[in-house]
Amino acid sequence: MDASNTTARAAKLLGRVVAAVFVAAAALSCAPLAPTSRPAPIIERAPASPPPVATAPAPPAAREPAVSVFPLAPPPDVESKPAMPPTTPEEPRAQRPPAPTSDLVALILPLEVPTYARAADAVRAGFLAAAEAAGEQAKVIVIGHKEDGVLAAFDQARARGVRVVIGPLLRDDLKTLVLADPEIPWTVALNQLDDRSPLPPTVFSFALTIDSDARVLAHLAQFEGVRAIDVISGDTPLMKRFAAAFASEWIAGGGRLPSDLRFDPAPESLTLLRRNLVRAAPDAVLLAVDGAQAALVKSFVGLVRAYASGLLFDRPDAAIVRDLNDVRVVELPWLVTPDAPQLASYPRRDFASAPLDRLYALGLDAFRIAQSFAPDPPQHLLFDGATGRIEQNDARTFVREGQLAVYRDGRLVPLDATQR
């Protein structure tokens, strides 16, 4: 009698569990489609994740003197450790993901995070524009997520059986993904880790990083015969990263260690900066400061050749552009040569912001990369895109080399061999 009752209760419980699974599956697959005359991308929302555990803030960094001169060391060879070591799985993660069950491409972006919504929307616009130009818009699903919702977004993409995921966009979300180490489809992250720790075996990287601009500028300066160069840098992490990446590549190419001149806009500091430049008499300077500051510094360096990254500039006004005359930069072809044949099939968007224009171009090239996963990753990929020349390397990274340009007579124009 007791065994009979126990069996009945177990059967009843099993029935409830099965019913709950069918309800959850129905809720997951009911993302609405926008009515349109052509096939539209599926736009979905990832379920919210539980709030993160609060951590104590890091102590503020020590304030540096207004202007100081000291050798700029390249990044150390010792790899930084992540804040929290990833948990070691009982068995090694498979080197390839499960086989896809569809031909879908998932684009995962922080569309519901107010701070990053505009940036994410620019990437989405570029990605969908490229998909439409290729006649493959119906194969794209867009999964927007809130803060701390990236893992749920990847769970959703995996449940849909996609062949490749493009995303996440934010570095913190990429760190979350790496630490969690879930089983995910082939993935192309639109960012990179800043501590050089390895990515999971199914994750590739394609990012608009300032590091690649630094490498291109170091090669250009050495090609143009520069032997001694000083770096004028700001105190933000981005400027320091740009300066350090340049120094590393410069030394690797046989250059001597550059000096670092800290930028401070105070008049007395600028006077000291000019005095230090006159004393050092470098052949050239690297401007590791933002656009407006670069124009100010250029007026103090006079005829000394100057190099900078286009990623530091928004849309400078006419007065700033005049001050930037003859500054060499690395910029995206989308902004320097908009009429290039490889870009003719893409619609242009006026974001009134150069950073958003660059993210739109990132979306265009990200779709080209997604196409190459058919369904496995390409053995080698090389193409001229909206963000530059894209080439796949052995470290599962799609490296971007931007276009060389120069400010001439109030305009940014391509820098060809005759101008060097």
N, C-alpha and C positions, 0 to 999 in steps of 0.2 A: 504493500500500500504506500509506504514512504517513498520507495523508488519510483512508483508511478507518479506521485505528486511532484517529486523533484524533476522528473522528465518533462512534465507539463509546464512547470514554471520556467525551465530552461528554454523550451520552445517558444513560450510567450515572449521572453526577453529577447531572443534572437530575432523574432518578428519585429520588435520595436527598433532594434539596431538597424536592420535592413531598411525599414521605412525612413529612418533619419538620414541614412546615406543617400537614398534617392532624392529626398528633399534638398539636401546640400548640393548634390550634383545639378539639380534643376536650377537652383539659385545661381550657381557658378556660370552656367551657360546661357543666361538670359540677358547679356549685355545688349542694349538697343543699338540698331543701325540707323544712322542718319539718312533720311530719304534723299535720294539724288538720282540724277539721270544716268550716272555711270557708277560702276562698282565702287563702293566706299570702304575705307579702312574701318576695321572694328575697333572702337575705342572703349576700353574697359577700365574699371577701377579695381585696384588691389584692396583687399580687406585690410582694415587697420591692424597694426601690431600693438602689443602691450607696451606701455611707456617704458623708456630705458631707466636703469638704475642711476640715480644721480651720483656724480663723482665730484670730488673737491677740485676747484679750479687751480691751475698751475700758478706758481708765484710769478709776478711780473718780471720781465727781463731788466737787467741793469741798464741804465741810460748811458749812452755813449757820448763822448765829447762831440761838439758841433762839427769840427773838422779835424781829422787825424790822417796821418800818412803811415801806412805799414804794408808789408808784403801781403798780397791776397793769396791765401793758400787754397789749393784745389780741394774738392770734397775728399774726406778720408776714405781709405780703402776698406776700413772695417765697416761691415754692414750694421745698420741700426737694428735694434730689436723692436718688434711691435709692442705697443703698450700692454697687451694681453696676449700671451702665447696661445696659439690655436690648440684646441684639444686634439690629442693624437687618436685617430680612429683605431679600432681593434684590427682592421685590415686596411691596407693601402687603397686609396681611392682609385677607381678604374681610370685608365688613361684616355678613355673615350666615353661619351655619354650613351645612354640607351638610344636605340634607333628611333628617329622621329616617326610620328604617326600621321603627319600632315606636311604640306609644303609651305606652311605659314612662317612668317618672320615676325618676331615680337620686338617692338620698340618700347623699352622700359625707361620712363622719365619721371622726375619729381614734379609733375604738372600740378599737384595739389599742395605743394609747399610754397607758400606765398613769396618767400625770399628768392626762390629760383624759378618761379612759374614762367616769367618772361623768357628767360634763357632756355628753359625746356621747350617752350612753345616755338622758339626760333629753330631749334634742332628738329622738332617734329615737322615744321613747315618745310624745311629743306629735304628731310627724308621722304616725305609724302610727295613732294614735287619731283624728286628723282624717280620714285616708284611709278608715278603717273606717266612720266616721260618714257619709261620703259614698258608701260602697259601692264604693270604688275601691282597696281594699288590694292586690288582685292586680296592679295596675298599677305598684306600687312595688317597686324593688329597692334594697336597702341594701348599700352597698359600704364596709366598714370597712378602714382602712389603718393601717399602723404609722408610726412617725416617718420622715419623708422618703419616704413612700410615696404622697403625694398625686398626683403626676404619673402613676404607674402606675394609680391608681384612676380618673383621668380617661380614660386610654387604654382601660381596661376598659369604662367607660360609653359611650365612643364606639363601641367594637366591638359593643356591644349595640344600637346605633342608637337611643338614648333621645331623647325630644323635648326634655327639659330636665333639667339637673342642679341639685340644691340642695346647696350646699357650695362651698368648704370652710368649716369652722367657725373655724379658727385664723388669725390675721392673718399669721403667718409662712408658713403654707401658701398663703395668697392671694398673698403676695409672690413665692413660688416659682412659682406659676402665671403671674403677670404677667411675670416675668423670662423664663420659658421660652417664653411665647407660643405654646403648641401650638394646633393646630386642634381646637376642642372644640365640643360642642353649646351651645345657649343655656344660660346658667349664672346662678344667683342665689347669690352668696356670702353667707354668714351672718356676715360681718365687713366691715370697710372698711380701706383703707390709711390710715396715720397721717401720710403726707407729702403728701396731696392730689394725688398723681400719678394720671394717668388710667388707667382700667381698659380692657382690651381691648374692642373693639366688641360682642362677644357676651356680655359679663359685666355683670350687674346686681348691686346690693348691697341687702341687708336685714339690719340688725344691731341688737342691743340696745346702743346707745351712750349714754354719759352726756352727750354733746354735745346731743342733742335735749332732754334734761331741762333742761339749762342754758338753752337758748333759751326753753322754756316758762316757766321760773321768772323769767327777765328780763322777759318780757311781763307775767306776773302781777304782779310787784312794781311795774312802772310803771302798770299798770291800777289797782292799789290805792293809788296816790298816793305811792309811795316816791320821794323825790328824792335822798337821799344814802344809799349802802349801802356797808358794809365787807365784805370777803371774808376769812373765817378759814379758812385752808387748811393741810393737811398737806403733807408733802414727797414723797409717792409720785407717780409719773407720772400715775396716774388722778386724784388730787386736783388736781394742777396743770392737767391737761387740762380738768377740770370748771370750775375757777376761770377759766381763760383763755377758754373758750367762753362762759361767762356774761358776762365783761367785754366780749368782742367784741359780743355781742348787745345788752348794756345800752347801750353807746356808740352802736351803730347805731340804737337807739331814741331817742337824744337825751339819754341820761344822762351825767353827768360821770364821769370816770375814777375807779373805786373804789380804795380803799386796800386793801392786802393785809396781813393780820395773820397771821404765821406761828404755827402751833399747836405748843406743846410742853407735855406733861403735867406737867412739873416744877412744884411748888407756887409757886416764885418767879416762874416764867414766866407762870403763870396769873394771879398777882397783877398782873404788869406788863400782861398782856392786858386785865384789867379796868380798869386805870388808863388805858390807851390808848383804850378804848371810851368811858369817861366823858369824856375830853378831846375825842374826835372827835364824840361825840353823834350817831351816824348814826340814820337813820329805821329801818333794818333791817340784818340781817347775812345773808350766805350762808354756810352751814356746809359747807365743802368738806373734811369729815373723815368718818371712818367712824362707824357707828351709836353705839358706846359712847362715842367721843370727842365726838360731837355732843351726847349727853346731858350730858356733863361741861361742855362749853362753854356749853350753854343755861343751866345753873345759874349761870354767871358773867355772862351778858348780861342777865339779869333780864327785864323786860317788853318789851325791844326785839324787834320782829317778826323771825322767823327763817325761812329757806327752806333746803331740802335736797333731794337726789335720793334717791328710794326705793331706787335701785340700791346705795346705800351701806349699807343695813340688811339684816341677816339676819332673825332673829325675836327682837326685843328682849324681855327679861323685863319683868315688871310694874313693877319699880322704874325701869328705864330709860324705859319708856313714860310714866310719870308725869312724869319730867324733860323729856320731849319735848312736853309739852302745848302746843298752839297752834302747833307747828312745821308749816309748809306743805311738802308734798313732792309730787313727781311719781312716781306708781307705776303698775303694770300693772293694768288692770281685772280681770284674773284673780285678783288678790289683794285688790283694794278692793271690787269689786262682783261676787262669784262667782255671784250669782243673776241676773245680767243675761240677758235673753232670747237674745242672740246667742251666749251661752256654754252654754246649757242642754243642747245635744246632745252635749257633750264629757264623757267620764268624768274624774273628778278623781283625782289621785294624791297621796299624802301622802309627800313626799320628806324631811320633817323639816328642810327647808332652803329658805329663800326664794330663794337664787340658783338652785337646781335647779328650783324651781317656775317661775321666770321662764324658764328654758331650755325647760321643757316647753311653756310658752305660746308661746315662739318657734317651736317645732316645729309647733304648731297653726296659727299664722298662715303659716308657711313653706309648708305644704301648700296653703292658700288661694291663695297667690301662684303656686305651681306649677300649680294648676288653670287659671289665667288664660293660660298658654302653650298655645295650642291650634291648631297647634303654635307659631305665632309669638308674640312678646311682645304684651301688650295695649297699645293706644294710650294708655289711661288707666285706672287702677285706684284705687278708693276704697272702703274698707270699715271697719267697726268690728270689731276683732278682740280677741283675748285680751291682746295687748301694748299696745293703744291704737288710735287711729285711724290707719290705714295709707293713705298716698297716694303714688302714683307721680309723680316729678317729671321734668323734662326731662334730668336728668343720669344717667338709668338707675339711680336710687336709689328704693327704696321707703322713704319717710320715716315714722317712727313718732312720734306725739304721744301721750305717756302721759296718764294721768288725774290731775287735781288732787285731792289729799286733804289732810286735816289730822288731827293727833293730838288727840283730844278725850276726856277722861275715861277714859283708859287704852285707847282703841281708835283705829284708823285708819279714818276715815270719809270719804266723798266730800265735797269742798269745793264747795258749790253757790253760786249767785250771792248768796243771802241772807246767807252767812257772810263775804263779802269786805268 
